[in-house]
Amino acid sequence: MFWISGFFFPQAFITGTLQNFARKYKIAVDLLSFDYVIKDDLSYKDVTAKPEDGVYVYGIYMEGCKWDYEKHMLAESDPKKLFTELPLLHLVPVASRKKPETGIYEFPVYKVLSRLGTLSTTGHSTNFVRWVELPSDQPQDKWIKAGVAGFLALRY
């Protein structure tokens, strides 16, 4: 269980999760990617054991949408509510995974609200963290036009 917002370089933590899985199962890390499971039936306070594989993370804020706990997918924001918290997210490493073609929104996650970043000497963005596939019954264009994104911090 990790408060992902607390990491200075969350990309390294996420890569380390894949590396641990690769070592455990003796799989080439290049073959691994993540399956994203929203644990909306749990609060981070309710978790008493670590998952068999992967990690639980929390502390991602969503702008432009909310999580529908009944349908278990993205939904329109409530009026006058700019940010909501994404429920507990289980990052599950999977070998040779095929990305779903429909039924998801590729949710960009940034460190801060500006959505701006530069490439650091490591080749990583100083702001963009990663794409997270979230279930949705709407086309991606709808969420893109609404500016839907995730943030680890709500201050600049």
PyMOL CGO cylinders between C-alpha atoms (Angstrom):
from pymol import cmd
from pymol.cgo import CYLINDER

trace = [
    CYLINDER, 0.00, 0.00, 0.00, 1.71, 3.18, -1.15, 0.3, 1, 1, 1, 1, 1, 1,
    CYLINDER, 1.71, 3.18, -1.15, 0.77, 6.85, -1.18, 0.3, 1, 1, 1, 1, 1, 1,
    CYLINDER, 0.77, 6.85, -1.18, 2.09, 7.42, -4.70, 0.3, 1, 1, 1, 1, 1, 1,
    CYLINDER, 2.09, 7.42, -4.70, 1.97, 11.20, -4.27, 0.3, 1, 1, 1, 1, 1, 1,
    CYLINDER, 1.97, 11.20, -4.27, 4.72, 10.94, -1.66, 0.3, 1, 1, 1, 1, 1, 1,
    CYLINDER, 4.72, 10.94, -1.66, 7.38, 9.77, -4.11, 0.3, 1, 1, 1, 1, 1, 1,
    CYLINDER, 7.38, 9.77, -4.11, 9.71, 12.34, -5.65, 0.3, 1, 1, 1, 1, 1, 1,
    CYLINDER, 9.71, 12.34, -5.65, 10.12, 10.13, -8.73, 0.3, 1, 1, 1, 1, 1, 1,
    CYLINDER, 10.12, 10.13, -8.73, 7.03, 7.88, -8.95, 0.3, 1, 1, 1, 1, 1, 1,
    CYLINDER, 7.03, 7.88, -8.95, 8.09, 6.56, -12.37, 0.3, 1, 1, 1, 1, 1, 1,
    CYLINDER, 8.09, 6.56, -12.37, 11.03, 4.76, -10.72, 0.3, 1, 1, 1, 1, 1, 1,
    CYLINDER, 11.03, 4.76, -10.72, 8.74, 3.22, -8.11, 0.3, 1, 1, 1, 1, 1, 1,
    CYLINDER, 8.74, 3.22, -8.11, 6.42, 1.94, -10.85, 0.3, 1, 1, 1, 1, 1, 1,
    CYLINDER, 6.42, 1.94, -10.85, 9.35, 0.52, -12.82, 0.3, 1, 1, 1, 1, 1, 1,
    CYLINDER, 9.35, 0.52, -12.82, 10.64, -1.14, -9.66, 0.3, 1, 1, 1, 1, 1, 1,
    CYLINDER, 10.64, -1.14, -9.66, 7.28, -2.86, -9.27, 0.3, 1, 1, 1, 1, 1, 1,
    CYLINDER, 7.28, -2.86, -9.27, 7.70, -4.42, -12.71, 0.3, 1, 1, 1, 1, 1, 1,
    CYLINDER, 7.70, -4.42, -12.71, 11.30, -5.39, -11.93, 0.3, 1, 1, 1, 1, 1, 1,
    CYLINDER, 11.30, -5.39, -11.93, 10.28, -7.16, -8.70, 0.3, 1, 1, 1, 1, 1, 1,
    CYLINDER, 10.28, -7.16, -8.70, 7.63, -9.14, -10.59, 0.3, 1, 1, 1, 1, 1, 1,
    CYLINDER, 7.63, -9.14, -10.59, 10.12, -10.02, -13.34, 0.3, 1, 1, 1, 1, 1, 1,
    CYLINDER, 10.12, -10.02, -13.34, 12.62, -11.35, -10.79, 0.3, 1, 1, 1, 1, 1, 1,
    CYLINDER, 12.62, -11.35, -10.79, 9.95, -13.29, -8.88, 0.3, 1, 1, 1, 1, 1, 1,
    CYLINDER, 9.95, -13.29, -8.88, 8.67, -15.12, -11.98, 0.3, 1, 1, 1, 1, 1, 1,
    CYLINDER, 8.67, -15.12, -11.98, 11.89, -15.04, -14.05, 0.3, 1, 1, 1, 1, 1, 1,
    CYLINDER, 11.89, -15.04, -14.05, 10.27, -13.11, -16.89, 0.3, 1, 1, 1, 1, 1, 1,
    CYLINDER, 10.27, -13.11, -16.89, 12.00, -10.49, -19.01, 0.3, 1, 1, 1, 1, 1, 1,
    CYLINDER, 12.00, -10.49, -19.01, 10.93, -7.07, -17.74, 0.3, 1, 1, 1, 1, 1, 1,
    CYLINDER, 10.93, -7.07, -17.74, 10.49, -5.90, -21.34, 0.3, 1, 1, 1, 1, 1, 1,
    CYLINDER, 10.49, -5.90, -21.34, 7.53, -8.28, -21.71, 0.3, 1, 1, 1, 1, 1, 1,
    CYLINDER, 7.53, -8.28, -21.71, 5.66, -6.79, -18.75, 0.3, 1, 1, 1, 1, 1, 1,
    CYLINDER, 5.66, -6.79, -18.75, 3.01, -4.12, -18.53, 0.3, 1, 1, 1, 1, 1, 1,
    CYLINDER, 3.01, -4.12, -18.53, 0.23, -3.36, -16.05, 0.3, 1, 1, 1, 1, 1, 1,
    CYLINDER, 0.23, -3.36, -16.05, -3.36, -4.34, -15.66, 0.3, 1, 1, 1, 1, 1, 1,
    CYLINDER, -3.36, -4.34, -15.66, -5.21, -1.61, -13.73, 0.3, 1, 1, 1, 1, 1, 1,
    CYLINDER, -5.21, -1.61, -13.73, -7.75, -2.79, -11.16, 0.3, 1, 1, 1, 1, 1, 1,
    CYLINDER, -7.75, -2.79, -11.16, -9.80, -0.22, -9.28, 0.3, 1, 1, 1, 1, 1, 1,
    CYLINDER, -9.80, -0.22, -9.28, -10.54, -1.46, -5.77, 0.3, 1, 1, 1, 1, 1, 1,
    CYLINDER, -10.54, -1.46, -5.77, -13.53, 0.80, -5.14, 0.3, 1, 1, 1, 1, 1, 1,
    CYLINDER, -13.53, 0.80, -5.14, -14.87, -1.55, -2.49, 0.3, 1, 1, 1, 1, 1, 1,
    CYLINDER, -14.87, -1.55, -2.49, -11.85, -0.81, -0.28, 0.3, 1, 1, 1, 1, 1, 1,
    CYLINDER, -11.85, -0.81, -0.28, -10.35, 2.23, 1.35, 0.3, 1, 1, 1, 1, 1, 1,
    CYLINDER, -10.35, 2.23, 1.35, -6.59, 2.33, 1.75, 0.3, 1, 1, 1, 1, 1, 1,
    CYLINDER, -6.59, 2.33, 1.75, -7.30, 2.23, 5.50, 0.3, 1, 1, 1, 1, 1, 1,
    CYLINDER, -7.30, 2.23, 5.50, -9.10, -1.14, 5.12, 0.3, 1, 1, 1, 1, 1, 1,
    CYLINDER, -9.10, -1.14, 5.12, -6.23, -3.01, 3.47, 0.3, 1, 1, 1, 1, 1, 1,
    CYLINDER, -6.23, -3.01, 3.47, -4.57, -5.41, 5.88, 0.3, 1, 1, 1, 1, 1, 1,
    CYLINDER, -4.57, -5.41, 5.88, -2.42, -7.50, 3.54, 0.3, 1, 1, 1, 1, 1, 1,
    CYLINDER, -2.42, -7.50, 3.54, -0.29, -6.87, 0.50, 0.3, 1, 1, 1, 1, 1, 1,
    CYLINDER, -0.29, -6.87, 0.50, -1.49, -8.20, -2.85, 0.3, 1, 1, 1, 1, 1, 1,
    CYLINDER, -1.49, -8.20, -2.85, -0.01, -11.43, -4.20, 0.3, 1, 1, 1, 1, 1, 1,
    CYLINDER, -0.01, -11.43, -4.20, 1.50, -9.47, -7.10, 0.3, 1, 1, 1, 1, 1, 1,
    CYLINDER, 1.50, -9.47, -7.10, 1.79, -5.76, -7.86, 0.3, 1, 1, 1, 1, 1, 1,
    CYLINDER, 1.79, -5.76, -7.86, 1.05, -2.88, -5.52, 0.3, 1, 1, 1, 1, 1, 1,
    CYLINDER, 1.05, -2.88, -5.52, -1.86, -0.86, -4.21, 0.3, 1, 1, 1, 1, 1, 1,
    CYLINDER, -1.86, -0.86, -4.21, -1.51, 2.89, -4.69, 0.3, 1, 1, 1, 1, 1, 1,
    CYLINDER, -1.51, 2.89, -4.69, -3.66, 5.81, -3.60, 0.3, 1, 1, 1, 1, 1, 1,
    CYLINDER, -3.66, 5.81, -3.60, -3.45, 9.60, -3.68, 0.3, 1, 1, 1, 1, 1, 1,
    CYLINDER, -3.45, 9.60, -3.68, -4.39, 10.26, -7.31, 0.3, 1, 1, 1, 1, 1, 1,
    CYLINDER, -4.39, 10.26, -7.31, -6.83, 13.12, -7.86, 0.3, 1, 1, 1, 1, 1, 1,
    CYLINDER, -6.83, 13.12, -7.86, -9.05, 13.30, -10.93, 0.3, 1, 1, 1, 1, 1, 1,
    CYLINDER, -9.05, 13.30, -10.93, -10.01, 16.51, -12.72, 0.3, 1, 1, 1, 1, 1, 1,
    CYLINDER, -10.01, 16.51, -12.72, -13.03, 16.71, -15.02, 0.3, 1, 1, 1, 1, 1, 1,
    CYLINDER, -13.03, 16.71, -15.02, -14.69, 13.48, -13.94, 0.3, 1, 1, 1, 1, 1, 1,
    CYLINDER, -14.69, 13.48, -13.94, -15.56, 11.32, -10.96, 0.3, 1, 1, 1, 1, 1, 1,
    CYLINDER, -15.56, 11.32, -10.96, -15.64, 7.62, -10.18, 0.3, 1, 1, 1, 1, 1, 1,
    CYLINDER, -15.64, 7.62, -10.18, -19.06, 5.96, -10.33, 0.3, 1, 1, 1, 1, 1, 1,
    CYLINDER, -19.06, 5.96, -10.33, -19.05, 3.43, -7.48, 0.3, 1, 1, 1, 1, 1, 1,
    CYLINDER, -19.05, 3.43, -7.48, -22.19, 1.70, -8.76, 0.3, 1, 1, 1, 1, 1, 1,
    CYLINDER, -22.19, 1.70, -8.76, -21.13, 1.24, -12.39, 0.3, 1, 1, 1, 1, 1, 1,
    CYLINDER, -21.13, 1.24, -12.39, -17.41, 0.93, -11.52, 0.3, 1, 1, 1, 1, 1, 1,
    CYLINDER, -17.41, 0.93, -11.52, -16.28, 3.35, -14.21, 0.3, 1, 1, 1, 1, 1, 1,
    CYLINDER, -16.28, 3.35, -14.21, -15.67, 7.02, -15.02, 0.3, 1, 1, 1, 1, 1, 1,
    CYLINDER, -15.67, 7.02, -15.02, -18.64, 9.36, -14.89, 0.3, 1, 1, 1, 1, 1, 1,
    CYLINDER, -18.64, 9.36, -14.89, -19.44, 13.04, -15.37, 0.3, 1, 1, 1, 1, 1, 1,
    CYLINDER, -19.44, 13.04, -15.37, -18.31, 15.33, -12.55, 0.3, 1, 1, 1, 1, 1, 1,
    CYLINDER, -18.31, 15.33, -12.55, -20.79, 16.62, -10.04, 0.3, 1, 1, 1, 1, 1, 1,
    CYLINDER, -20.79, 16.62, -10.04, -21.63, 20.31, -10.50, 0.3, 1, 1, 1, 1, 1, 1,
    CYLINDER, -21.63, 20.31, -10.50, -19.05, 22.68, -8.99, 0.3, 1, 1, 1, 1, 1, 1,
    CYLINDER, -19.05, 22.68, -8.99, -16.78, 19.79, -8.01, 0.3, 1, 1, 1, 1, 1, 1,
    CYLINDER, -16.78, 19.79, -8.01, -13.45, 20.25, -9.75, 0.3, 1, 1, 1, 1, 1, 1,
    CYLINDER, -13.45, 20.25, -9.75, -11.43, 17.40, -8.19, 0.3, 1, 1, 1, 1, 1, 1,
    CYLINDER, -11.43, 17.40, -8.19, -12.29, 13.96, -6.83, 0.3, 1, 1, 1, 1, 1, 1,
    CYLINDER, -12.29, 13.96, -6.83, -10.07, 11.18, -5.58, 0.3, 1, 1, 1, 1, 1, 1,
    CYLINDER, -10.07, 11.18, -5.58, -9.50, 8.05, -7.63, 0.3, 1, 1, 1, 1, 1, 1,
    CYLINDER, -9.50, 8.05, -7.63, -10.25, 4.96, -5.51, 0.3, 1, 1, 1, 1, 1, 1,
    CYLINDER, -10.25, 4.96, -5.51, -7.53, 2.55, -4.51, 0.3, 1, 1, 1, 1, 1, 1,
    CYLINDER, -7.53, 2.55, -4.51, -5.65, 1.40, -7.61, 0.3, 1, 1, 1, 1, 1, 1,
    CYLINDER, -5.65, 1.40, -7.61, -4.05, -2.04, -7.89, 0.3, 1, 1, 1, 1, 1, 1,
    CYLINDER, -4.05, -2.04, -7.89, -1.20, -2.09, -10.40, 0.3, 1, 1, 1, 1, 1, 1,
    CYLINDER, -1.20, -2.09, -10.40, -0.96, -5.72, -11.48, 0.3, 1, 1, 1, 1, 1, 1,
    CYLINDER, -0.96, -5.72, -11.48, 2.04, -6.74, -13.62, 0.3, 1, 1, 1, 1, 1, 1,
    CYLINDER, 2.04, -6.74, -13.62, 1.09, -8.97, -16.55, 0.3, 1, 1, 1, 1, 1, 1,
    CYLINDER, 1.09, -8.97, -16.55, 3.31, -10.63, -19.15, 0.3, 1, 1, 1, 1, 1, 1,
    CYLINDER, 3.31, -10.63, -19.15, 2.56, -10.12, -22.86, 0.3, 1, 1, 1, 1, 1, 1,
    CYLINDER, 2.56, -10.12, -22.86, -0.65, -8.22, -22.12, 0.3, 1, 1, 1, 1, 1, 1,
    CYLINDER, -0.65, -8.22, -22.12, -2.79, -6.91, -24.96, 0.3, 1, 1, 1, 1, 1, 1,
    CYLINDER, -2.79, -6.91, -24.96, -4.27, -3.48, -24.33, 0.3, 1, 1, 1, 1, 1, 1,
    CYLINDER, -4.27, -3.48, -24.33, -8.07, -3.32, -24.58, 0.3, 1, 1, 1, 1, 1, 1,
    CYLINDER, -8.07, -3.32, -24.58, -9.25, -1.53, -27.70, 0.3, 1, 1, 1, 1, 1, 1,
    CYLINDER, -9.25, -1.53, -27.70, -12.55, -0.32, -26.26, 0.3, 1, 1, 1, 1, 1, 1,
    CYLINDER, -12.55, -0.32, -26.26, -14.14, 0.28, -22.88, 0.3, 1, 1, 1, 1, 1, 1,
    CYLINDER, -14.14, 0.28, -22.88, -11.27, 2.29, -21.43, 0.3, 1, 1, 1, 1, 1, 1,
    CYLINDER, -11.27, 2.29, -21.43, -10.01, 5.84, -21.20, 0.3, 1, 1, 1, 1, 1, 1,
    CYLINDER, -10.01, 5.84, -21.20, -6.26, 6.30, -21.28, 0.3, 1, 1, 1, 1, 1, 1,
    CYLINDER, -6.26, 6.30, -21.28, -6.08, 8.55, -18.23, 0.3, 1, 1, 1, 1, 1, 1,
    CYLINDER, -6.08, 8.55, -18.23, -2.90, 10.68, -18.13, 0.3, 1, 1, 1, 1, 1, 1,
    CYLINDER, -2.90, 10.68, -18.13, -1.41, 11.11, -14.65, 0.3, 1, 1, 1, 1, 1, 1,
    CYLINDER, -1.41, 11.11, -14.65, 0.77, 14.11, -13.86, 0.3, 1, 1, 1, 1, 1, 1,
    CYLINDER, 0.77, 14.11, -13.86, 2.65, 15.18, -10.75, 0.3, 1, 1, 1, 1, 1, 1,
    CYLINDER, 2.65, 15.18, -10.75, 1.21, 18.71, -10.68, 0.3, 1, 1, 1, 1, 1, 1,
    CYLINDER, 1.21, 18.71, -10.68, -1.69, 20.64, -12.20, 0.3, 1, 1, 1, 1, 1, 1,
    CYLINDER, -1.69, 20.64, -12.20, 0.31, 22.55, -14.80, 0.3, 1, 1, 1, 1, 1, 1,
    CYLINDER, 0.31, 22.55, -14.80, 0.50, 19.49, -17.11, 0.3, 1, 1, 1, 1, 1, 1,
    CYLINDER, 0.50, 19.49, -17.11, 3.77, 20.97, -18.33, 0.3, 1, 1, 1, 1, 1, 1,
    CYLINDER, 3.77, 20.97, -18.33, 7.09, 19.25, -18.07, 0.3, 1, 1, 1, 1, 1, 1,
    CYLINDER, 7.09, 19.25, -18.07, 10.48, 19.03, -19.66, 0.3, 1, 1, 1, 1, 1, 1,
    CYLINDER, 10.48, 19.03, -19.66, 12.58, 15.99, -20.39, 0.3, 1, 1, 1, 1, 1, 1,
    CYLINDER, 12.58, 15.99, -20.39, 15.10, 15.33, -17.67, 0.3, 1, 1, 1, 1, 1, 1,
    CYLINDER, 15.10, 15.33, -17.67, 18.55, 13.86, -18.26, 0.3, 1, 1, 1, 1, 1, 1,
    CYLINDER, 18.55, 13.86, -18.26, 17.05, 10.37, -17.72, 0.3, 1, 1, 1, 1, 1, 1,
    CYLINDER, 17.05, 10.37, -17.72, 14.69, 10.89, -20.66, 0.3, 1, 1, 1, 1, 1, 1,
    CYLINDER, 14.69, 10.89, -20.66, 11.61, 11.06, -18.43, 0.3, 1, 1, 1, 1, 1, 1,
    CYLINDER, 11.61, 11.06, -18.43, 9.22, 13.97, -18.20, 0.3, 1, 1, 1, 1, 1, 1,
    CYLINDER, 9.22, 13.97, -18.20, 9.55, 16.09, -15.08, 0.3, 1, 1, 1, 1, 1, 1,
    CYLINDER, 9.55, 16.09, -15.08, 5.74, 16.09, -14.75, 0.3, 1, 1, 1, 1, 1, 1,
    CYLINDER, 5.74, 16.09, -14.75, 4.06, 13.25, -16.69, 0.3, 1, 1, 1, 1, 1, 1,
    CYLINDER, 4.06, 13.25, -16.69, 3.95, 10.01, -14.68, 0.3, 1, 1, 1, 1, 1, 1,
    CYLINDER, 3.95, 10.01, -14.68, 2.09, 7.48, -16.85, 0.3, 1, 1, 1, 1, 1, 1,
    CYLINDER, 2.09, 7.48, -16.85, -1.12, 6.47, -18.61, 0.3, 1, 1, 1, 1, 1, 1,
    CYLINDER, -1.12, 6.47, -18.61, -3.66, 4.51, -16.55, 0.3, 1, 1, 1, 1, 1, 1,
    CYLINDER, -3.66, 4.51, -16.55, -6.43, 2.60, -18.31, 0.3, 1, 1, 1, 1, 1, 1,
    CYLINDER, -6.43, 2.60, -18.31, -9.73, 3.36, -16.57, 0.3, 1, 1, 1, 1, 1, 1,
    CYLINDER, -9.73, 3.36, -16.57, -13.05, 1.69, -17.47, 0.3, 1, 1, 1, 1, 1, 1,
    CYLINDER, -13.05, 1.69, -17.47, -15.47, 3.92, -19.38, 0.3, 1, 1, 1, 1, 1, 1,
    CYLINDER, -15.47, 3.92, -19.38, -18.63, 3.48, -21.40, 0.3, 1, 1, 1, 1, 1, 1,
    CYLINDER, -18.63, 3.48, -21.40, -17.91, 6.74, -23.26, 0.3, 1, 1, 1, 1, 1, 1,
    CYLINDER, -17.91, 6.74, -23.26, -15.50, 7.28, -26.18, 0.3, 1, 1, 1, 1, 1, 1,
    CYLINDER, -15.50, 7.28, -26.18, -12.02, 8.60, -25.36, 0.3, 1, 1, 1, 1, 1, 1,
    CYLINDER, -12.02, 8.60, -25.36, -12.74, 11.84, -27.24, 0.3, 1, 1, 1, 1, 1, 1,
    CYLINDER, -12.74, 11.84, -27.24, -15.37, 12.82, -24.69, 0.3, 1, 1, 1, 1, 1, 1,
    CYLINDER, -15.37, 12.82, -24.69, -12.90, 12.66, -21.81, 0.3, 1, 1, 1, 1, 1, 1,
    CYLINDER, -12.90, 12.66, -21.81, -10.09, 14.26, -23.82, 0.3, 1, 1, 1, 1, 1, 1,
    CYLINDER, -10.09, 14.26, -23.82, -12.30, 17.26, -24.70, 0.3, 1, 1, 1, 1, 1, 1,
    CYLINDER, -12.30, 17.26, -24.70, -13.29, 17.54, -21.04, 0.3, 1, 1, 1, 1, 1, 1,
    CYLINDER, -13.29, 17.54, -21.04, -9.60, 17.71, -20.08, 0.3, 1, 1, 1, 1, 1, 1,
    CYLINDER, -9.60, 17.71, -20.08, -9.85, 14.68, -17.80, 0.3, 1, 1, 1, 1, 1, 1,
    CYLINDER, -9.85, 14.68, -17.80, -6.53, 13.87, -16.14, 0.3, 1, 1, 1, 1, 1, 1,
    CYLINDER, -6.53, 13.87, -16.14, -5.05, 12.71, -12.87, 0.3, 1, 1, 1, 1, 1, 1,
    CYLINDER, -5.05, 12.71, -12.87, -2.72, 14.55, -10.52, 0.3, 1, 1, 1, 1, 1, 1,
    CYLINDER, -2.72, 14.55, -10.52, -0.57, 13.58, -7.58, 0.3, 1, 1, 1, 1, 1, 1,
    CYLINDER, -0.57, 13.58, -7.58, -0.62, 17.08, -6.13, 0.3, 1, 1, 1, 1, 1, 1,
    CYLINDER, -0.62, 17.08, -6.13, -3.25, 19.80, -6.36, 0.3, 1, 1, 1, 1, 1, 1,
    CYLINDER, -3.25, 19.80, -6.36, -0.76, 22.65, -5.91, 0.3, 1, 1, 1, 1, 1, 1,
    CYLINDER, -0.76, 22.65, -5.91, 1.83, 23.97, -8.32, 0.3, 1, 1, 1, 1, 1, 1,
]
cmd.load_cgo(trace, "trace")
